[in-house]
Amino acid sequence: MDYVSALLPPVVMAVFFVGVIRVIVKTQGGANKAKEDAVVDAALARVEGARQASARGDG
């Protein structure tokens, strides 16, 4: 019975990991892709704007 208790945690973690990977793959693309891309683009634009503003202020 020791082998069952030794193998149970890795098996549970493997099943959990496979589930997480499946969720990640399923949520890629689809109807929300354009909305997610817009959010990322807006965040990058904010960071770039702040970086340029700090560069102008330091000069």
Secondary structure, DSSP 8 states (H G I E B T S, - for coil): -HHHHHHHHHHHHHHHHHHHHHHHHHHSSSTTHHHHHHHHHHHHHHHHHHHHHHHHHH-
